[in-house]
Each structure stands twice: as structure tokens, then as C-alpha cells.
Amino acid sequence: MTAFRRLIFFIAAIAPDMAEAHAPLGGVGGFAGSLLHPFFVPVHVMAILGMGSLVAWLPTQGRAIFLIAFALGLLAGSITIAIEYTPIYANETLLALSLIIGGAVALALSLPPFAMGLLAAAIGTVIALDSPPDAITVREAILMQLGMFIGATAFFWGAIEAASWLRRPWQQIGVRVLGSWIAASALLGLALRFAR
Amino acid sequence: MRHGVIPFVVLVALLAAVPAIAHTGTFGGGLWGGLVHPLFGLDHVAAMVAVGLWGAFLGAPAIFVLPIIFPLVMAGGGVLGILGVPLPVAEIGIAVSALALGLMVAFAVRPPLIVAAALVGGFAIFHGHTHGSEIPPGASAVGYSLGFVVATGLLHLAGIGFGLLARWPSGALAVRTAGAIIAFTGVVFLSRLA
């Protein structure tokens, strides 16, 4: 091999940047990165906080069903990813769902429980579809999906619990203002996505 | 030699490509740009603080209805701006919003809630349109939008925080003076546009 070819090989080895398709946190990948993934992707945060706020308005006894619906949605999305389906508009769908949920929170609309269950399941599914693992081995991919599942479920549970603590009138107003921010951000984000 | 070099150069060019980042809307990038964008327009800042001041001055339910309505309608205006729908009087509308909302606070005007909401919502279209059309081409859609909306909401909260001083007589004077100052800045912005 000539010196020129060695030089080319060297450049080729150092030139590519790190592929970080789903690493919103620099330097944190694998299971830990996937665990934190839902906390650091704005549209995931918006959807989970909005849905958590909606569920928190319901009586304590009935809340578990929505957590289960969300977790089943995550599972369904992960299985869909595992059979090599490539989602096209997952992020945009999540924005549209955030718009609906944020609007419902802002306007203090009480949706029928069946509709809320469907929304929770849909959000779980789309979050999983929007978090495909960028792993090389099957074991690594399963670990990353497991991390995403635990992180997203814990975040959703935490959002429900946190919002259910906010009982005072001014705190309820704060939740509604947060809903309006989620809806407005989702609408602007959707417009930007489709305008470009 | 020549036949061997070209494939290598092509290979290097391919490998040197920038990374594909699916979630460009992370909290580090676009969010910051969106957060600081509304803070650099004094006319926008003045009007947003006035919305909060007026809401606090009017009390419940206006204190929370106005800050909820504004971002929702502003996003609608932002969509018009993003889609390139022309709104020639947008800058004038923003200056008038500072003037009108400042006067409402200064003169302690207490219209029915529906009138206050319609006034604030109407001005929100101008603010949204201007900011929507000013979003830089490279900005990440979700992060930037979220930052932009949150910054606007925080300006409302700042206005509400100061407006709560109106519970006390001297505080009410301070709030109404702030309204007068905002109205004056609105006149200054209008004179610049004339």
C-alpha cells in the first residue's frame, strides 16, 4: 500500500462524525441513553406532560388503566419497530396528538375515558415508533428498547403523580397555561414541518 | 494508480458527511434560539408584559384566561407567518398592541372578559405572524417553537407577578404607571413606523 493510500485510509477513518440519530444527550448511548431519551426530546416531553395532566384530573382509582394503555402502546410500537417497519411521520403525528391534548388541557375539557385511553395508547405507540434504536446487535437493540420503555413509562407515571398534586386553584391555572403552551408549540412545530 | 484514487476520494467524501440527527429539536439547539428570540423585540416584550399586567389587574378569571388565549391565538398567527400569508400591518399591529394594552392598564379599564379576550387575541395574531415569518430557516421546528412560546408565556407571568402589586394602593399606582410607560413605548414604536 502506497503512502497516498494510507493517508486516504487514515482520513476515511477519522472523517466521519458520530452517528447520533437518537442520542439527544451527547455521550450517553445504549440503555442509559434510551432511558433518558423521552426526557430530552421536546415533542415527547410535551406529549407525556400533556397526557399526564389530563389523566391527573380523573379520580385516582381509574388512572392505572391509562398507564397500562400507554405501556401497551409503547410495547406495540417497539414490536412494530422490531419487524423493521420504518415510520415516516411519527414525529409529526406526535405533534398532532400534543396539539389535541394541550388544547384539551388549556380549555379544561374532560374527554370520555375511552377516548383518553385511546390517546394514551396512541402516544405510547408513536413515542416508541419515534425512538428506533440505532444499535448494531440485537441484544443492544433490545436493551435500548427496554430503556426507552422504562424511561417513558416512569416519566408518564411521574407526570400523572406530579399533576395530581397540583390541586390549588392557581396551580390548576398553571397546568392549563402549560397546556396552552404545549398546544401552541405543537401547532407551530407542525406548521414549520410541513412548510419546509 | 489513477483508477484506485478516485474510488477512495468518493469514499472519503461519503464518510465525511455530517451526521444524520433525527431529533434536531433537542433542548440544546433550537430551544435556546426560540427562548431568546422574543426577548430581543422590545415592542413584543412590552406588549407581553402588558397582557400579564392587565390580566392581574382584572383579576380572576382574566388573570388566567388572557395568558391561555394569547399563545393559542399567537400560534395561529404564527402558522400564517410560516405559510407566507401576507399581513401588511403586522408591525403596526404590534406597536398598537403595546399602546392599547398599556392604556388599558394605565386607565384601569375593566371591560367584560369577552372583550378583553377578543382584544388580546386579536393582537396575538400580529405578534404570532411577525415571529412566524422571522423564524430562521435552519431552526429546529419543535425546539424553536417551544422556546418561543415558553419565552412569551414567561413574559406574561412577569407581567402578572408585577400586576399582583395592584392589590395595594401604592402597588396599583406602580402598575398603572407601568401601563403608561408601555403605552408610551407603543407611541414611540408607531412613530418609528410612520
Interface residues (C-beta under 8 A of the other chain):
Chain A: T2 F4 R5 I8 F9 I11 A12 A15 P16 D17 M18 A19 E20 A21 H22 P24 F40 V41 P42 V43 M46 N91 L95 G103 A106 I173 R176 V177 G179 S180 W181 A183 A184 S185 A186 L187 L188 G189 L190 A191 L192 R193 A195 R196
Chain B: M1 G4 V5 F8 V9 L11 V12 L15 A16 A17 V18 P19 A20 I21 A22 H23 G25 T26 F27 G28 L31 I63 F64 P67 I68 I69 P71 L72 M74 A75 G76 G78 V79 I82 L83 G84 G132 I135 P137 A139 A141 V142 G143 Y144 S145 L146 F148 V149 V150 G153
